[in-house]
Amino acid sequence: MNTRAVVFLALLSLCSCQQNPHVPAAVDTRLSATFFDVGQGDAALLQTAEATIVIDTGRNGEIVQFLRQQGVTHIDLLVLSHPHADHTGGLGAIVRSFPVTELWYAGDYRGKLRQMFHAARIAEAVAAGKTKTIGRLSLIVLHPEPGAVNARGGESDVNSGSLVIKASYGESRYMFPGDCELGCWEELFNLHRSDLRADVLKAAHHGSRNGTSSGVLGNVRPTTVIISCGRNNEYGHPHQIVLVMIQKLGARLFRTDEQGTIHCTGTDCRAGA
């Protein structure tokens, strides 16, 4: 075979590989976590090569734009920690904008909010012990306990009925406690202490003193704490005592009210869009 024929066959082989849909492309195998600046509310996104998970939806429909900026086209799992508007306000916009495969929730949802659940292929009230694995990403629900009823009478009861979820991906561990207050944390210490260790903690209840204590930080032992709250909010979040405790722990602190949206790759977090 002459030299010209050999070159031709080599080029033909190269073109075939580039056009073959079965030849795998380079895949980012890292975990990406984004904590959106949604003002006085919560909304976070976990992304891997296999999974797209949204945890709480902020106060309104602006979350859709934020998700699209991160390349979201569908949602494998949508989590609602509890039925307060600063965590559920963007639900309607999300289900109108993206197909949602599964929805997890805790608490008493009624009226239009509950009707939106039908947009998900599966909607399930979940409790401690519920797990889900997508590729290398694993989720475990640590709170509330099975059979627990979330009272509607008081804000504190609703907060302490929050879903608490731990996400693990390789060596990276994230804790999402919703608005879990100190009574809720006491239950976690008693029943799930060995599962509480995490590298990144989304501070409960926007950095309120009733969501973070030295006991919480001592059991979770985060190297990074994310506080999601609104600038100059009426509640004074985050409370100064919480900031002091985080500083004493030596954890890195990020705040959406001061730094905007927070992005993490693995457990390496940075501020800015």
N, C-alpha and C positions, 0 to 999 in steps of 0.2 A: 504494500500500500504506500503510495507516495505521500510526501509531506503535506501537500495541499489537502488531500483527503483526510488525513489525520486531524488537521486543524479544523476542518469542516465538521467532522463528527464530534470533536470536543465542544465546539460552539453549540451544536445542536443539543448535546447532552445538558449543557449549562442552561439553555433556554427552557428545556423541558422541566428541569428542577425548579426554576423560578416560577413557572406557570402551574406546577403541580400543587393543588390545594392540600394534598396530604403531607407535604413537607412542612414540618412545624416551624413557626416563626419564633423569634426570641420572646420569652414571656417573663414579665416582671414577677418574681416569686416572693416579693416582700409584702408585708401588711402595711396599708396606708390608712391612717385615721385622721379625720378632719372634724374639728369642733368649730361650728359656724358661729359667726357674730350675728346673733338674732336678737340683740337687745336683751331685755330681761326675760330670758327663756332658755330653753335647751334644744339643741339639734346637733346630732353627730352622724358621721358617715364612716363605715368601715368598708374597705375595698381590698380584695385580693384578686388573683387571676381567676378564681372560681366563684367569688361571692361579692354581692353588693348588699350591704345591710344599713338601714337607717334607724337610728335610735332617737326618738322624739322628733317633733316637726316644727318647733318654734311657735311663734305667735300668729303667723299669717302666711300668705302665699309666696312671699319672697324666697322661701326655701327652694322652690322649684328652680329658679334661676341659679341659685348656689349649687344645686345638685347637677344641673346641666353643665355648669362650668367645670365640674369635676368629671365630666364624661359619662354621667349616669344616663342610661337609656331604659333600664328596668330595675326593679327592686326584688331581690330574692326573699328578704325578710324585713318587715317594718315593725318596729317595737314601739309601743306606747306605754311609758312607765306608769302613768296615772292620769286620771281625767281632769287635769287643770289646763286652762286655755294657753298658758305659756309653754306647754309641752305638746298640745294637740291642735293648735290653731292653724297649722299648715296642712292638716290631714286631707281636707277636701281638695285643695290644689294639687297635692301629691297624687291622689288616686285618680284625678282627672288627667294627669299629665304622664304617668308612668304605669305600666302593668306591674301589679304587685302579686307575687306568688303566695306569700304567707304573711299573716299579721298576728303578732303576739300582744296581749294586753293584760292588765290587771286593774281591777276597780269596776265601778258601776257607770257604764256609759249608756246614755239614753237619747231619744229623739234623733235628730239629724246626724249627730255624731255617730250613734250606733248604726244608723242606716248605711253610713259610708263603709262599714266593715264588709258589706256585700261585694264591694269592688275587688277585694282580695280573693284569690282562689280558695284559700283556707284562712279562717279567723278563729283564734283559739285563746281562751283565758288560760294562762299558764301559771304554774306555781313552782316552788322549790323542788329541785330534782329533774325538771325538764331540761333536756339537752338537745343540741343540734350540732352536727358536724358537716361542713361543706369544704371538701378538700382538706387542707391543713388547718383551717379555722374551726375552732370548737367553741361553743357557747354553753354555759350552764346557768340556770336560774337558781338564785340563792334565797329569794324572798319574793312574795309572801309564802307562808306555809300552806300546803294543801288544805282546803276547807275554810281558810280564813275569809271572813266577810269584811269588805271595806265599807265602813260606815260613811254615810253622807252628811252626818250632822256637823262635823267640824273639819276645818282645813287641815289640822294636824293629823287627824285620822286618815284622811285621804293621802297626805304626804307619806305617812308611815306605812301605807298599803302599797307603796311603790314597788314596781318590779326592780329587783337588783340583779344585774347580769354581769358575769365575768366572761370576757372573751380572751382566748389564748390562741397564739399562732407561733409555733416554734417556741422560742425563748421569750416572746413578747406577751405580756399579760396586762389587760385593761379591765378596770372596774367601773361600771356604770350604775350608780345607786339611785338614780332619779332624784326625788326629794326626800329620801329616807331620813327620818329624824332620829334622835338619840335612842328612843325606845325601840325603834326598828333595828338600829345597830346592836342594841343589847341582845335582841333575839338572834342576830347573826353571830355575835360572840358566843352565845350559848350553844347554838346548833351547828354552825358552819365555820368555826374559827379557823380550822385548818385550810379552808378554801379561800380565805380572804386576801392572801398575799397577792399583790399586783404591782407592776412597775409604774403604770400610769393610772392615776385616780382622777376621775371627773368628780370634783367636789360636790357633795350632796347639797341640794337646796341653795344653789348659787353662792356658796361660801358663807351661809348663815351659821351662827353659833349653835343653832339647834340641829345642824346636820354634820358638824365636824367637831371632834374632841381629840384630846391626846390619846384616848383609847382607840378611836378610829384610826388615827395615823399610826399608832403603835402596832396595831394588828394588820393593817394593809401594808405598811412600810413602803409607800411609793417613793420612787426617785423623782417623779414628776407629778405635779398637781395642776389640773386645768380647772379654772373657775369661769363659768359661763354666766354673765350677768350684764345688765344694762348700765351704761354710763350715767352717773348721778341718779341712780334709781331711788325710789321713795322708801325702800326698805333698809337702805344703808349697807347693802351687800357689795362686797364681802365684808363681814365684820372684822374689826381690827384684831380681836383675840384669835381669830382663825389664821390671819396672816402671820401673827407672831408664832403660833404653833408650827406652821409650815416652815417658817424661817429656822426655828429651833431644830426641826427635824433635818434640815439641810437639803430638802427637796427643791428642785427647780419649780418655779411658779410661773404660770401663764394665765393671763386674764383677758377675756374677749372685750371687756369694756375699755381696756387701755391699749391692747395690742391687736384687736381685730381677730379675724379667723386664725385658728391655730392648726397647723399641719404637722403630722407625725409620720415618720417612716420607720417601721420597727418601733423602737421606743425613743427615737431621736426626734424631738419636737422643735418647731420653730414658729415664730409669729410672722404674719403677713400673708396676703392673698397669693 
